[in-house]
Amino acid sequence: MKQISVSKCSSVLLVAIGVTVGGVVEARDLAGAQRISGLLGALSSASAYAAKHLCSSVLVSGRRRQSVEDGELSISLGVLGITLGDLLAWYDTEIDRAAGRVSAWPKLDPFGWFAARATYRTGLGCTLDLPPDLPLVPVAEPEITLDPHEDTAIDRTVAAIDYQKLDQAFAWAFDPGRDWRTRGMVVLYDGRLVGEHYAEGFSAATPQLGWSMAKSLTNSLIGIAIRDGVIAGVDTDRLLPDWCSQAGDRRCSITLDQLLRMTSGLAFNEDYGDPSADLLIMLLKRGDMGAYAADHGLETPPGTRHVYASGTSNIITLVLKNRIAGTRPTDLAVALAFAQDRLFGPLGIGSAVFEPDAAGTLVGSSYVYATPRDWAKFGLLYARDGVWAGVPWDGVADPATPVRLLPEGWVAYSLTPTTTPDPDDRSEEYGAHIYVEMYQGLLDPDPGSVTPPVPDDDFHFFGHHGQVVSVIPSKKLVVARLGLTAPGPGENDPKDTWNHQRFLSNIVAAVRD
């Protein structure tokens, strides 16, 4: 991590505090004012980021504090030339395990103006203490039944698998000479666990953050809600009362399909490097994330343009909570029970923690923790067209007959490429909260050189920092990869960015035709 001097950090922070308390420093031009405003935003964002991710990583995932400090708290998000990693080098943190609270604050902030705190609740994971600070009903946390030292569940007898090539693919993925920070890898063939590997400090029992893979899980909850008649269908509009309270508000016509396909037209800035971006404000500074995203106005007419926006996913989970539970904060328990009873339970997923915001809405954009095995089982559900028959390696009794969890046709709908009237709008890699083509940032710098090629029927759940569940039906493969890797080519040195296309090619090569 790049270091900055104490004197530089002190002067930067003191200038920021001076501006806050009375304008000691005069912003001589708009650019100067924007830099100061951005710095203030960076300070509070750094506190919130540190508190939230230290809380979840230690108290949900059970990881060592030093591992988190060397990992999540060293990652650069890039703010005004001073990275978040730079700022976090000058932060203090405190973990109060007894109270379930984690705090973070700048060392040179004696008044606590930029401090942040996250609270751990059993079954709920960690939530930043942001307004509204509402009481949440504790929910019993399911036990994790996986044995981190148990290797006998891995089936190394499948004739269709060349295990030497599979082992070589794992060795490539965990190459210590590259800054990929792969943490967990699981490969399923025809529903059988044929390989897995973990980095030091991680195991088969370590729940890991999926980031935007939560969006694909949100897709499944909507499918189940439609199956159960809670929601009429994807063409449902009039989704939120505030959108329809005034005549002429075109947000009233936004459909669930448009939210799932990111074509709602709502304004939302997704730039991680901008401290004033809606994404960072939503995740780090707003207690009601769904309401914050829903409060934005239209930038384009609904259905006319695809713009990736995490805010839409939290609008979806807000709509879902309102439909199945109501608007009372304590009804979070009902929303969690819906996910547990209709999705996690039938799949035998015991590790999943779906974290809510302070208003009691599940953070469908970003905050689901699960073991790599459980992430892979979620991919297997889609590989099986939404029908679950169990797996022989999870220790959970198979259902007597296959159970259709997702409505018939839901997977096909979800994998239908998104199209818009704008010819310059490249949106066909995205379906309904699922990627139907390889995300550009995870392609090989020379895609044509990748052999064997990844079959065209592949689809993926992608998340920030290289979280991926990939499904290749023609090869009977489901691959889950969890890690902490820099963004793709063009933003960092290609040798240090996760090359998922080449990795999948290595896995495909291990399948005998």
C-alpha positions in Angstrom: 0.0 0.0 0.0 1.3 3.5 -0.9 2.3 5.4 2.2 1.8 9.1 2.8 3.6 11.2 5.4 2.2 12.1 8.7 2.7 15.8 8.0 0.8 15.5 4.7 -2.0 13.5 6.2 -2.2 16.0 9.2 -2.4 19.0 7.0 -5.0 17.5 4.7 -7.2 16.5 7.6 -6.8 19.7 9.5 -7.8 21.7 6.4 -10.9 19.5 6.0 -11.8 20.0 9.7 -11.2 23.8 9.4 -13.6 24.0 6.4 -16.2 22.0 8.3 -16.2 24.2 11.4 -16.3 27.6 9.9 -14.5 28.0 6.7 -11.0 28.6 8.0 -9.7 27.8 4.5 -11.2 29.7 1.7 -11.9 27.8 -1.5 -10.7 30.2 -4.1 -12.4 28.6 -7.0 -14.9 25.9 -7.8 -12.3 23.2 -8.4 -10.8 23.9 -5.0 -14.2 23.7 -3.3 -14.9 20.4 -5.1 -11.6 19.0 -3.9 -12.3 19.9 -0.3 -15.8 18.6 -0.5 -14.5 15.4 -2.1 -11.9 15.0 0.7 -14.6 15.4 3.4 -16.6 12.8 1.6 -13.6 10.5 1.4 -12.9 10.7 5.1 -16.4 9.7 6.1 -16.5 7.1 3.4 -13.3 5.6 4.6 -14.6 5.3 8.1 -17.8 3.7 7.0 -16.0 1.3 4.7 -13.5 0.2 7.4 -16.2 -0.3 10.0 -18.6 -2.2 7.8 -16.1 -4.6 6.1 -14.0 -5.2 9.3 -17.3 -6.0 11.1 -18.6 -8.4 8.4 -15.2 -10.0 7.6 -14.5 -10.8 11.3 -17.9 -11.4 12.8 -19.7 -13.0 9.9 -16.8 -14.7 8.0 -14.8 -15.5 11.1 -11.5 -14.1 9.6 -8.5 -12.8 11.5 -8.3 -9.0 11.9 -4.9 -8.9 10.3 -6.2 -10.7 7.2 -8.8 -8.0 6.7 -6.4 -5.2 7.3 -4.0 -6.7 4.7 -6.9 -7.3 2.3 -10.1 -5.3 2.2 -8.6 -2.4 4.1 -5.7 -2.1 1.8 -7.6 -2.1 -1.5 -7.5 1.2 -3.4 -10.8 2.7 -4.5 -9.1 5.8 -5.7 -10.4 9.2 -4.5 -8.9 12.5 -5.7 -5.5 11.0 -6.1 -5.5 9.9 -2.5 -6.6 6.3 -2.4 -8.9 4.9 0.3 -6.0 2.6 1.2 -3.9 5.7 1.9 -6.5 7.1 4.1 -7.1 3.8 6.0 -3.4 3.7 6.8 -4.2 6.6 9.2 -7.3 5.2 10.8 -7.9 3.5 14.1 -10.4 0.7 14.5 -12.0 -1.1 17.4 -13.7 -4.4 17.6 -16.1 -4.9 20.6 -17.0 -8.6 20.2 -19.2 -8.6 23.3 -21.4 -5.8 22.1 -21.1 -6.8 18.4 -19.8 -3.4 17.3 -16.9 -2.3 15.2 -15.8 1.4 15.0 -13.4 3.3 12.7 -12.2 6.8 12.9 -9.2 9.0 11.6 -6.3 9.1 14.1 -6.3 12.9 13.7 -10.0 13.4 14.3 -10.3 14.1 18.0 -13.9 15.1 17.9 -15.2 12.0 16.1 -16.7 14.0 13.2 -15.7 11.3 10.7 -16.2 8.2 12.9 -18.4 5.3 11.8 -19.8 2.3 13.6 -21.2 -1.0 12.3 -23.3 -3.4 14.5 -23.5 -7.1 14.2 -26.8 -8.9 14.8 -27.1 -12.7 14.8 -28.5 -13.9 11.6 -28.4 -10.4 10.1 -24.7 -9.8 9.7 -23.4 -6.2 10.0 -25.2 -3.0 9.4 -23.8 0.5 9.5 -25.4 2.6 12.2 -26.9 5.2 10.0 -30.2 7.0 10.2 -32.8 5.7 10.6 -31.3 3.6 13.5 -34.2 1.2 13.7 -34.5 -1.8 16.0 -34.2 -5.0 14.0 -35.6 -8.3 15.1 -32.9 -10.9 15.6 -33.2 -14.0 13.3 -31.8 -17.3 14.2 -28.6 -17.9 12.2 -28.4 -21.2 10.4 -25.5 -23.4 11.4 -22.7 -24.1 8.9 -22.4 -27.8 8.6 -19.3 -28.0 6.4 -16.1 -29.4 7.9 -13.2 -27.2 6.7 -10.8 -30.1 6.9 -13.1 -32.6 5.1 -11.8 -33.6 1.7 -13.6 -36.9 1.2 -16.6 -35.1 -0.4 -14.6 -34.2 -3.4 -15.2 -36.8 -6.1 -12.0 -37.6 -8.0 -13.5 -40.6 -9.8 -15.5 -38.9 -12.6 -14.3 -40.3 -15.9 -15.2 -37.1 -17.8 -12.6 -35.1 -15.8 -8.9 -35.0 -16.4 -7.8 -34.3 -12.9 -4.2 -33.5 -13.8 -5.5 -30.6 -16.0 -7.9 -29.6 -13.3 -5.1 -29.4 -10.7 -3.1 -27.3 -13.2 -6.0 -24.9 -13.5 -6.2 -24.5 -9.8 -2.4 -23.9 -9.6 -2.7 -21.2 -12.2 -5.6 -19.6 -10.3 -3.6 -19.5 -7.1 -0.2 -18.5 -8.7 1.7 -16.7 -5.9 3.6 -14.7 -8.5 0.4 -12.8 -9.4 -1.5 -10.3 -7.3 -4.9 -12.1 -7.9 -5.6 -12.9 -4.3 -7.9 -15.8 -5.2 -9.4 -17.0 -2.0 -11.7 -19.9 -2.8 -12.5 -22.0 -5.9 -15.1 -24.7 -6.4 -15.8 -26.7 -9.6 -18.9 -28.8 -10.1 -19.4 -31.3 -13.0 -22.9 -32.5 -13.5 -23.7 -31.5 -9.9 -20.7 -33.4 -8.5 -18.0 -31.6 -6.5 -14.9 -32.5 -8.5 -12.5 -29.9 -7.2 -12.0 -27.1 -4.7 -9.1 -25.1 -3.3 -8.6 -22.3 -0.8 -6.0 -19.7 0.1 -4.4 -19.6 3.5 -6.8 -18.3 6.1 -9.9 -19.5 4.1 -11.7 -22.8 4.0 -14.8 -24.5 2.8 -16.6 -23.1 5.9 -15.6 -19.5 5.3 -18.6 -17.3 4.1 -17.3 -14.8 1.5 -18.7 -11.6 0.2 -20.2 -11.9 -3.3 -20.6 -8.2 -3.9 -22.8 -7.9 -7.0 -23.4 -11.6 -7.2 -26.2 -10.6 -4.7 -28.0 -9.1 -7.7 -28.4 -12.6 -9.3 -29.7 -13.9 -6.0 -32.2 -11.0 -5.9 -33.3 -12.2 -9.4 -34.1 -15.6 -7.9 -36.1 -14.1 -5.0 -38.2 -12.2 -7.5 -38.8 -15.3 -9.6 -40.0 -17.1 -6.4 -42.2 -14.2 -5.5 -43.8 -14.4 -9.0 -44.2 -18.2 -8.6 -46.0 -17.6 -5.3 -48.2 -14.9 -6.7 -46.8 -12.2 -4.4 -45.9 -10.3 -7.6 -48.0 -10.6 -10.7 -45.1 -10.6 -13.2 -42.2 -8.8 -14.6 -44.4 -6.3 -16.4 -45.8 -5.1 -13.0 -45.5 -1.3 -12.7 -46.7 1.2 -10.0 -44.0 -0.3 -7.9 -43.7 2.4 -5.2 -46.3 4.7 -3.8 -43.9 7.7 -4.0 -43.5 7.2 -7.7 -47.3 7.4 -8.3 -48.4 10.0 -5.7 -48.3 12.9 -8.2 -49.9 12.9 -11.7 -47.4 13.0 -14.5 -44.5 11.3 -12.6 -43.2 8.9 -15.2 -41.5 6.7 -12.6 -44.9 5.3 -12.0 -44.6 3.4 -15.3 -41.3 1.8 -14.5 -41.7 -2.0 -14.6 -40.0 -4.7 -12.6 -38.5 -6.0 -15.9 -36.9 -2.6 -16.5 -35.4 -2.6 -13.0 -34.0 -6.2 -13.5 -32.5 -5.2 -16.8 -31.1 -1.8 -15.6 -33.2 0.1 -18.1 -35.3 2.1 -15.6 -34.0 5.4 -16.8 -33.3 6.5 -13.2 -30.2 8.7 -12.7 -27.5 6.9 -10.6 -23.7 7.4 -10.6 -21.9 4.1 -10.1 -18.3 5.5 -10.2 -16.3 4.0 -7.3 -13.6 6.7 -7.8 -15.9 9.6 -7.2 -16.5 10.3 -3.5 -19.8 12.0 -4.4 -21.0 9.0 -6.5 -24.5 7.7 -5.7 -23.1 4.2 -5.2 -20.8 5.2 -2.3 -23.4 7.5 -0.8 -25.9 4.7 -0.9 -23.7 1.9 0.6 -21.8 4.0 3.1 -23.9 7.0 4.1 -27.6 6.1 3.8 -29.6 4.0 6.2 -32.4 3.4 3.7 -30.6 2.4 0.6 -33.7 1.5 -1.5 -35.4 4.8 -0.7 -32.3 6.7 -1.5 -32.1 5.1 -5.0 -35.8 5.4 -5.6 -35.7 9.1 -4.8 -33.7 9.8 -7.9 -35.4 11.3 -11.0 -35.4 10.0 -14.5 -32.4 10.7 -16.7 -33.8 8.9 -19.7 -37.3 7.6 -20.5 -37.9 4.1 -19.0 -36.8 1.3 -21.3 -34.7 3.4 -23.7 -31.2 2.8 -22.3 -29.2 0.3 -20.3 -27.2 1.8 -17.5 -25.7 -0.4 -14.8 -26.9 0.9 -11.5 -26.7 -0.9 -8.1 -29.4 1.3 -6.8 -32.0 -0.4 -8.9 -31.3 -3.7 -7.1 -32.1 -2.2 -3.7 -35.2 -0.7 -5.1 -36.2 -4.3 -6.1 -35.6 -5.7 -2.6 -37.5 -2.7 -1.2 -40.4 -3.5 -3.5 -40.1 -7.2 -2.5 -40.1 -6.4 1.2 -43.1 -4.2 0.9 -45.0 -6.9 -1.0 -44.2 -9.8 1.3 -43.8 -8.1 4.6 -45.1 -4.6 4.7 -43.3 -1.4 5.6 -42.7 -1.9 9.4 -39.0 -2.2 10.3 -39.7 -5.3 12.3 -41.0 -7.0 9.2 -37.4 -7.6 8.1 -37.8 -11.0 9.8 -40.5 -11.9 7.3 -38.3 -10.9 4.4 -35.4 -13.0 5.7 -37.7 -15.9 6.4 -38.9 -15.7 2.7 -35.3 -16.0 1.5 -34.6 -18.8 4.0 -37.7 -20.9 3.5 -38.0 -20.6 -0.2 -34.4 -20.5 -1.4 -31.6 -21.1 1.0 -33.4 -23.9 2.9 -34.4 -26.0 -0.1 -30.9 -25.7 -1.6 -29.3 -26.8 1.7 -27.5 -23.5 2.0 -26.6 -23.0 5.6 -23.9 -20.4 5.3 -25.7 -17.5 3.6 -26.0 -14.2 5.5 -28.1 -11.6 3.5 -27.3 -8.3 5.3 -30.0 -5.6 5.5 -29.6 -1.8 5.7 -30.6 0.2 8.7 -34.2 0.5 7.4 -34.6 -3.3 7.3 -34.3 -3.8 3.5 -32.0 -6.6 2.3 -29.1 -5.0 0.4 -29.8 -6.8 -2.9 -27.0 -5.0 -4.7 -24.1 -6.1 -2.7 -24.2 -7.7 0.7 -24.6 -11.5 0.7 -22.0 -13.7 2.3 -21.8 -17.5 1.6 -19.2 -20.2 1.3 -17.9 -20.9 -2.2 -19.7 -24.3 -2.1 -23.0 -22.6 -1.4 -22.4 -20.0 -4.2 -21.8 -22.9 -6.5 -25.0 -24.6 -5.5 -26.8 -21.4 -6.4 -25.3 -21.5 -9.9 -26.3 -25.2 -10.1 -29.9 -24.2 -9.5 -29.8 -22.1 -12.7 -27.9 -24.8 -14.6 -30.9 -27.1 -13.8 -33.4 -24.5 -15.0 -34.6 -23.7 -11.5 -35.3 -27.3 -10.5 -33.5 -28.7 -7.4 -32.8 -32.4 -6.9 -30.1 -32.0 -4.2 -26.4 -32.9 -4.4 -24.6 -35.9 -3.0 -21.9 -33.9 -1.2 -23.7 -31.3 0.9 -24.8 -33.7 3.7 -28.4 -32.6 3.3 -31.1 -35.2 2.4 -32.2 -35.0 -1.2 -35.9 -34.2 -1.8 -37.9 -37.3 -2.7 -38.7 -35.7 -6.0 -37.1 -32.7 -7.8 -38.6 -29.4 -6.6 -39.2 -26.5 -9.0 -38.0 -23.5 -7.0 -38.0 -21.0 -9.9 -41.1 -20.7 -12.1 -41.0 -22.5 -15.4 -39.4 -20.2 -18.0 -37.8 -17.9 -15.4 -34.2 -18.9 -16.2 -34.8 -18.5 -20.0 -36.3 -15.1 -19.3 -33.3 -14.1 -17.1 -30.8 -15.1 -19.8 -32.6 -13.2 -22.6 -30.2 -10.4 -23.6 -31.4 -6.9 -22.8 -32.1 -4.7 -25.8 -33.0 -1.0 -26.1 -33.9 1.3 -29.0 -30.5 3.0 -28.8 -28.2 1.5 -31.4 -25.1 2.7 -29.5 -26.2 1.2 -26.3 -24.3 -2.1 -25.7 -26.5 -3.9 -23.3 -26.8 -7.4 -24.7 -24.2 -8.9 -22.3 -26.7 -8.3 -19.6 -29.9 -10.2 -19.0 -32.2 -9.7 -16.0 -29.6 -9.2 -13.2 -27.5 -12.0 -14.8 -24.6 -11.6 -17.3 -25.3 -13.6 -20.5 -21.8 -12.9 -21.9 -18.4 -12.5 -20.2 -18.0 -9.2 -18.5 -15.5 -7.1 -20.5 -13.3 -6.5 -17.5 -12.6 -10.2 -17.1 -11.7 -11.0 -20.7 -8.2 -11.9 -21.7 -6.4 -8.9 -23.3 -6.2 -11.1 -26.4 -9.5 -13.0 -26.4 -8.8 -14.7 -29.7 -5.7 -16.4 -28.2 -7.7 -18.3 -25.6 -7.9 -22.0 -26.4 -10.0 -24.0 -26.0 -12.6 -21.3 -26.3 -15.3 -20.9 -23.6 -18.6 -22.3 -25.1 -21.1 -19.7 -26.1 -23.8 -20.9 -23.8 -21.9 -19.6 -20.7 -23.6 -17.2 -18.3 -22.4 -15.6 -15.1 -23.0 -14.0 -11.8 -20.4 -11.3 -11.4 -19.3 -9.3 -8.4 -16.8 -6.5 -7.6 -13.1 -7.6 -7.1 -13.5 -10.7 -9.2 -16.3 -12.7 -7.6 -17.8 -15.0 -10.2 -20.1 -18.0 -10.5 -20.0 -19.2 -14.1 -22.3 -21.8 -15.6 -21.5 -23.6 -18.8 -24.5 -26.0 -19.5 -22.9 -27.7 -22.6 -20.0 -28.8 -20.4 -22.1 -29.5 -17.3 -19.9 -27.1 -15.4 -20.5 -24.7 -12.6 -17.5 -22.8 -11.3 -17.3 -20.5 -8.3 -14.4 -18.1 -7.8 -14.1 -15.8 -4.8 -11.2 -13.4 -4.2 -10.0 -9.8 -3.9 -8.6 -8.7 -7.2 -8.2 -5.3 -8.9 -10.5 -4.3 -11.7 -9.9 -5.5 -15.3 -7.4 -4.6 -18.1 -7.1 -0.9 -18.9 -7.3 0.1 -15.2 -4.4 -1.9 -13.8 -1.5 -4.1 -14.9 -3.1 -7.0 -16.8 -0.9 -9.5 -15.0 -2.5 -8.5 -11.7 -6.1 -8.5 -12.9 -8.3 -11.7 -12.7 -8.4 -13.2 -16.2 -11.6 -15.2 -15.9 -11.8 -16.1 -19.5 -8.5 -17.9 -19.5 -9.3 -19.6 -16.3 -12.6 -21.0 -17.6 -10.7 -22.1 -20.7 -8.3 -24.1 -18.4 -11.3 -25.7 -16.7 -13.0 -26.5 -20.0 -9.8 -28.2 -21.1 -10.1 -30.5 -18.1 -13.4 -31.9 -19.4 -13.0 -34.8 -21.7 -15.4 -34.6 -24.7 
